[in-house]
């Protein structure tokens, strides 16, 4: 008879963006934590619908317009996504055909929120 140990739950570290950043390497995690220091300014700007739309289309340009320094690894990944077209077009509705023939159209609604209080 074998017994399995229960897995320890992933508890957030102080100041992190858990659980997403737990899966990243240490340098990229440090860059996201650096970017998180501008969170209040970013969220205030994204409260305006036109800025939120710009951010969804081109986050790097929007952050530059807000005078927020983007760390090098994140900056390079945002640039390459814009060049290769890997960035998703979130503004255009997408339609999916279900196995029964029904067509469902998804509209993406993006809501920006801050980190939980107490971190």
N, C-alpha and C positions, 0 to 999 in steps of 0.2 A: 504494500500500500504506500503510495507516494503522496506526500502532502506538499502543496504549493504554498509558498510564502505570499501573503498579500503584498502587492506592489505599493511602495510608499507613494502617497499623493505628491504631486509636484507643487510645492509651496512656493509662492513668489518671493524672489529676493527683494530686498529693499531698493527702491529706486529704479527697478527694471521695467521693461515693457512686456513682462511675461504674459502668456506662455510662448509668444512668438519668438522673442529674442533668445529663449533658452535653446532653440534649435540652430542658432547661428554660431559662427566662429567668434573667438574673443575680440578680434579687431573690428569686425562688423558690428558686434554687440556694443562695443565702446562707442562706435560712431552713432548708432541709434540713440544711445544714452546721451551723447553730446547734443544731438538734434532735439531730444526730448526737453532740453533746457529752454528751448524756444517754444514749447508747447502752448503756453498761454497766448503768445503773440499770434501763432499760427491759427489757433482756434478762434480768436477774435476776428481775424481776417476772413476765415472760412464761414463765419456767420452770415456774411454777405453772399447772396446767391450768385452774383456774377463772379466773385472771386472763387467760390466753390466750383463753379463750372470750369473756370480757367484751370484750377488745380487738377481737376479730373482729366482735362485734356493734356496739360503740360505742367506737371508739378515742379520741375526744375526752374522753369521760367517764372512761375508764380512765386516760388521761394526767393528767387533772386530779386524780384520786384519788391518783396517784403523786406529786403536787406537782411535775409537770414543766411548765414554761412552754412553751406551744405558740405559735410565731410567728403573727402576724396573718393572713397569706395562707393558710397551712395550716389555721389554726383556722376561717376562714370557709369554706373548701372542705369541711372535715369537717362543719361545721354544715349547710351546704346539702345535702350528700349524705344526711345523716340525715333532714332535713325532706322532701326530694323522694322519698326512697325509692330513690335511685340506688345506695346501698350494697348490694353483693351479699349475699344470704343464704347464707353459706358453711356454715351448720350443716345445712341441709336437702339431702339427696341429690337430684341432678338426673338425670333419665332422658332418653335420646336414642334415637330410632329410626333405625337404619341403613338404607341403601337396600335391603338384602336382607330387611328386616322384623324383624331382631333388635333387641331393646331392650337398651341398655347403660346401667347406672346408675353415675354417677361420684360418688365420695365424696372431698371435698377434705380433705387433711391438710396443715395449716400448720405449718411448722417455722421458728422464728425463729433466725437466726444472726447473729453479729457480723461486722464488716468484717474482711477478711484482715489478718493480722499484718503489720507492717512499714509500715503506712500512717500 
